[in-house]
Amino acid sequence: MTLGTLLKQGREILQNAGIAEWDLDAWYLLEYVTGVSRSQYFLDPEREVPQEQEVLYRQMIDKRSTHIPLQHLTGEQEFMGLTFKVNEHVLIPRQDTEVLVEEALNYVRSGMDILDVCTGSGCILLSVLKLGEKKCRGILHGTGVDLSREALQVAEENAGRLQVEATFLHSDLFAEVQGQYDMILSNPPYIEKAVVETLEEEVRIHEPRMALDGGEDGLDFYRKITAESVQYLRKGGRLLFEIGYDQGEAVSALMKEHFAEVRVIQDLAGLDRVVSGVYCG
């Protein structure tokens, strides 16, 4: 079996299965399994594939054809230039969420205490700590909380991989949180309950529903976190949320009850993506 023949078969299987990015995924899995880059492939597409790699590639293609996310097959996803472990217990980090990290990095300073609510894989907190310490040339202290113990295990493993010091706490939002913080970050569940059932199969079936469902109007967690966060923010502390593209006005209104300098930040597509506010005490 040659690289070219194996790739052709993989592409056909994924296309017939209705995988949206069938061509890209077939390429990516071939590179992942064989270690052959695309440029190397074109130099020698007739190169023979060892049998064990052929078997593994076919297994992965078959799993991808059932709409198991690509990242669950490889176990990794890049985010903010860092590589994170992912599995079925955490949301797969998405490029949209990088806007939240980039906004947070605008405010980091040495010695800050940062809390990440609904931390999942830890990608937000760990990226802010890893990149923020370089930016401010100081030490940041971070705590991530989540209701899922399985997600916290992933976050702790990612902290070890990235050599970042962080504390992870099993907590229903602020239930087990103590102390005060200079910044609270959150990418909470924000999809309307009825809309969750309409999501693509990769998300609806294979990603944790508790990280998706934001209640009837998608705002349940914004209400709870905004109201409770004031007990855990120091005066002048900042609360930053990731939001859905159509939630800027609603979340801003919630935050203006407790926060000043409320701003909505857009992503590269010009869509509302982050809301930020300052607690004035």
C-alpha positions as CSV (number, residue, x, y, z in Angstrom):
1,M,0.0,0.0,0.0
2,T,1.4,3.4,-1.0
3,L,0.9,6.8,0.6
4,G,-1.1,8.0,-2.5
5,T,-3.4,5.0,-2.5
6,L,-4.0,5.1,1.2
7,L,-4.8,8.9,1.1
8,K,-7.2,8.4,-1.8
9,Q,-9.1,5.8,0.1
10,G,-9.2,7.8,3.2
11,R,-10.5,10.9,1.4
12,E,-13.2,8.8,-0.3
13,I,-14.4,7.3,2.9
14,L,-14.7,10.7,4.7
15,Q,-16.3,12.4,1.8
16,N,-18.9,9.6,1.5
17,A,-19.6,9.9,5.2
18,G,-20.4,13.6,4.9
19,I,-17.4,14.9,6.8
20,A,-17.3,18.6,6.1
21,E,-13.5,18.9,5.9
22,W,-12.9,15.4,4.5
23,D,-9.9,16.3,2.4
24,L,-8.1,18.2,5.2
25,D,-8.9,15.6,7.8
26,A,-7.6,12.7,5.5
27,W,-4.4,14.6,5.0
28,Y,-4.0,15.4,8.7
29,L,-4.5,11.9,9.8
30,L,-2.0,10.6,7.2
31,E,0.6,13.0,8.5
32,Y,-0.3,12.1,12.1
33,V,0.0,8.3,11.6
34,T,3.0,8.2,9.2
35,G,5.0,11.3,10.2
36,V,5.1,12.2,6.5
37,S,4.5,16.0,5.8
38,R,2.6,17.1,2.8
39,S,5.8,18.4,1.1
40,Q,7.4,15.0,1.7
41,Y,4.4,13.2,0.3
42,F,4.5,15.1,-3.0
43,L,8.2,14.1,-3.3
44,D,7.3,10.4,-3.1
45,P,3.6,9.6,-3.2
46,E,4.5,6.0,-4.2
47,R,6.3,5.4,-1.0
48,E,5.2,2.2,0.7
49,V,3.4,2.4,4.1
50,P,4.3,0.0,6.8
51,Q,1.5,-2.4,7.6
52,E,1.0,-1.2,11.2
53,Q,0.6,2.4,10.0
54,E,-1.8,1.3,7.3
55,V,-3.9,-0.5,9.9
56,L,-3.9,2.5,12.3
57,Y,-4.7,5.0,9.5
58,R,-7.7,2.9,8.4
59,Q,-8.9,2.6,12.0
60,M,-8.7,6.4,12.5
61,I,-10.4,7.1,9.2
62,D,-13.2,4.7,10.2
63,K,-13.7,6.5,13.5
64,R,-13.6,9.9,11.9
65,S,-16.3,8.8,9.4
66,T,-18.6,8.3,12.4
67,H,-18.1,12.0,13.3
68,I,-15.7,11.5,16.2
69,P,-13.8,14.8,16.3
70,L,-10.4,14.8,14.7
71,Q,-8.9,16.2,18.0
72,H,-10.3,13.2,20.0
73,L,-8.5,10.9,17.6
74,T,-5.1,12.7,17.9
75,G,-5.7,13.8,21.5
76,E,-4.4,17.3,20.9
77,Q,-5.4,20.7,19.8
78,E,-3.2,23.8,19.3
79,F,-4.4,27.0,21.1
80,M,-2.4,30.3,21.4
81,G,0.6,28.5,19.9
82,L,0.5,25.9,22.6
83,T,-0.5,22.3,22.4
84,F,-3.2,21.0,24.7
85,K,-4.4,17.6,25.5
86,V,-8.1,17.1,24.8
87,N,-10.7,14.3,25.1
88,E,-14.4,13.7,25.4
89,H,-14.5,15.3,28.8
90,V,-13.6,18.9,27.7
91,L,-14.5,21.3,25.0
92,I,-12.0,21.4,22.1
93,P,-10.3,24.8,22.3
94,R,-11.4,27.0,19.5
95,Q,-9.7,30.0,17.8
96,D,-12.6,32.3,18.9
97,T,-11.6,31.8,22.5
98,E,-8.1,33.2,21.8
99,V,-9.8,36.6,21.7
100,L,-10.5,36.2,25.5
101,V,-6.9,35.2,26.2
102,E,-5.5,38.1,24.1
103,E,-7.8,40.6,25.9
104,A,-6.8,39.2,29.3
105,L,-3.1,39.6,28.4
106,N,-3.6,43.3,28.0
107,Y,-4.1,43.6,31.7
108,V,-1.7,41.2,33.3
109,R,0.8,42.5,35.8
110,S,3.2,40.7,38.1
111,G,1.7,39.2,41.2
112,M,-1.9,39.0,40.0
113,D,-4.3,36.3,41.2
114,I,-6.4,35.0,38.3
115,L,-9.5,32.8,38.5
116,D,-10.8,30.8,35.6
117,V,-14.4,29.7,36.0
118,C,-15.5,26.6,34.0
119,T,-11.9,26.0,33.1
120,G,-12.4,22.7,31.1
121,S,-9.0,21.8,29.5
122,G,-7.4,24.7,31.3
123,C,-6.5,26.3,27.9
124,I,-7.6,29.8,28.9
125,L,-6.0,30.0,32.3
126,L,-2.8,28.1,31.3
127,S,-2.3,30.3,28.2
128,V,-2.7,33.5,30.2
129,L,-0.2,32.2,32.9
130,K,2.3,30.9,30.3
131,L,2.2,33.9,28.0
132,G,1.4,36.5,30.7
133,E,4.5,35.8,32.8
134,K,6.7,36.4,29.8
135,K,4.8,39.6,29.0
136,C,4.9,41.1,32.5
137,R,8.2,39.4,33.4
138,G,6.8,38.4,36.8
139,I,4.8,35.7,38.5
140,L,1.1,35.2,38.1
141,H,-1.1,33.0,40.3
142,G,-3.9,31.0,38.7
143,T,-6.8,28.9,39.9
144,G,-9.2,27.0,37.6
145,V,-12.5,25.7,38.8
146,D,-14.9,23.2,37.1
147,L,-17.8,20.9,38.1
148,S,-16.3,18.0,36.1
149,R,-13.6,16.1,37.8
150,E,-12.6,14.5,34.5
151,A,-12.1,17.9,33.0
152,L,-9.9,18.9,35.9
153,Q,-7.7,15.9,35.4
154,V,-7.2,17.0,31.8
155,A,-6.4,20.6,33.0
156,E,-3.8,19.3,35.5
157,E,-2.1,17.2,32.8
158,N,-2.0,20.2,30.5
159,A,-0.4,22.3,33.3
160,G,2.3,19.6,33.6
161,R,2.9,19.4,29.9
162,L,3.3,23.2,29.7
163,Q,5.3,23.4,32.9
164,V,2.9,26.0,34.3
165,E,2.1,26.3,38.1
166,A,-1.7,26.4,38.6
167,T,-4.3,25.2,41.1
168,F,-7.4,23.3,40.0
169,L,-10.4,23.1,42.2
170,H,-13.6,20.9,41.9
171,S,-16.3,23.5,42.4
172,D,-19.8,24.4,41.2
173,L,-18.9,27.9,40.0
174,F,-17.8,29.7,43.2
175,A,-19.1,27.2,45.7
176,E,-15.6,26.1,46.9
177,V,-13.7,29.3,46.0
178,Q,-12.1,31.3,48.7
179,G,-10.1,34.5,48.7
180,Q,-10.1,37.4,46.2
181,Y,-8.7,37.8,42.7
182,D,-7.5,40.5,40.4
183,M,-9.1,39.0,37.3
184,I,-11.9,36.5,36.7
185,L,-12.1,34.8,33.3
186,S,-14.8,32.5,32.0
187,N,-16.0,30.8,28.8
188,P,-19.2,29.4,30.3
189,P,-21.8,27.3,28.6
190,Y,-23.7,29.8,26.5
191,I,-25.7,28.0,23.9
192,E,-29.5,28.1,24.2
193,K,-30.9,24.7,25.3
194,A,-33.1,24.3,22.2
195,V,-30.1,25.1,19.9
196,V,-27.9,22.5,21.4
197,E,-29.9,19.8,19.7
198,T,-29.3,21.4,16.3
199,L,-25.5,21.5,16.6
200,E,-23.3,19.4,14.2
201,E,-22.9,15.8,15.3
202,E,-19.2,16.3,16.3
203,V,-20.2,18.8,18.9
204,R,-23.7,17.6,19.9
205,I,-22.7,14.0,20.6
206,H,-19.0,14.0,21.3
207,E,-18.4,17.2,23.4
208,P,-19.7,17.5,27.0
209,R,-23.2,18.9,27.0
210,M,-22.6,20.5,30.4
211,A,-20.1,22.7,28.8
212,L,-22.5,23.8,26.0
213,D,-26.0,24.3,27.6
214,G,-26.5,27.8,28.8
215,G,-30.2,27.4,29.7
216,E,-33.3,28.5,27.9
217,D,-31.8,31.8,26.7
218,G,-28.2,30.9,26.9
219,L,-27.5,33.4,29.7
220,D,-27.9,31.4,32.9
221,F,-24.2,31.2,33.7
222,Y,-23.6,34.9,32.8
223,R,-26.2,35.9,35.4
224,K,-24.8,33.6,38.1
225,I,-21.1,34.4,37.5
226,T,-21.7,38.2,37.2
227,A,-23.7,38.4,40.4
228,E,-21.4,36.2,42.5
229,S,-18.0,37.4,41.1
230,V,-18.2,40.7,43.0
231,Q,-17.6,38.7,46.2
232,Y,-14.3,37.4,44.8
233,L,-12.9,40.4,42.9
234,R,-10.7,43.0,44.5
235,K,-11.6,46.6,43.9
236,G,-10.4,47.5,40.4
237,G,-10.5,43.8,39.4
238,R,-11.7,42.8,36.0
239,L,-14.3,40.2,34.8
240,L,-13.9,38.9,31.3
241,F,-16.3,36.6,29.5
242,E,-16.3,34.9,26.1
243,I,-19.8,35.3,24.6
244,G,-21.8,34.1,21.6
245,Y,-21.8,36.4,18.6
246,D,-25.3,37.6,19.4
247,Q,-25.0,38.1,23.1
248,G,-22.9,41.3,23.4
249,E,-25.9,43.5,24.3
250,A,-27.5,41.1,26.8
251,V,-24.3,40.3,28.7
252,S,-23.2,43.9,28.7
253,A,-26.5,44.8,30.3
254,L,-26.1,42.2,33.0
255,M,-22.5,43.4,33.8
256,K,-23.5,47.1,33.9
257,E,-25.4,46.4,37.1
258,H,-22.2,45.6,39.0
259,F,-19.3,46.8,36.7
260,A,-17.9,49.9,35.1
261,E,-16.0,50.4,31.9
262,V,-18.0,47.5,30.3
263,R,-16.7,46.9,26.8
264,V,-17.6,44.4,24.0
265,I,-14.6,43.2,22.0
266,Q,-14.9,41.8,18.5
267,D,-13.1,38.9,16.9
268,L,-11.3,39.0,13.5
269,A,-14.6,38.5,11.7
270,G,-16.0,41.5,13.4
271,L,-18.4,39.5,15.6
272,D,-18.9,40.2,19.3
273,R,-16.7,37.7,21.2
274,V,-15.7,39.1,24.6
275,V,-17.2,41.3,27.3
276,S,-15.0,43.0,29.9
277,G,-15.8,45.1,32.9
278,V,-14.1,46.6,36.0
279,Y,-15.4,46.1,39.5
280,C,-15.3,49.4,41.4
281,G,-16.3,48.0,44.8
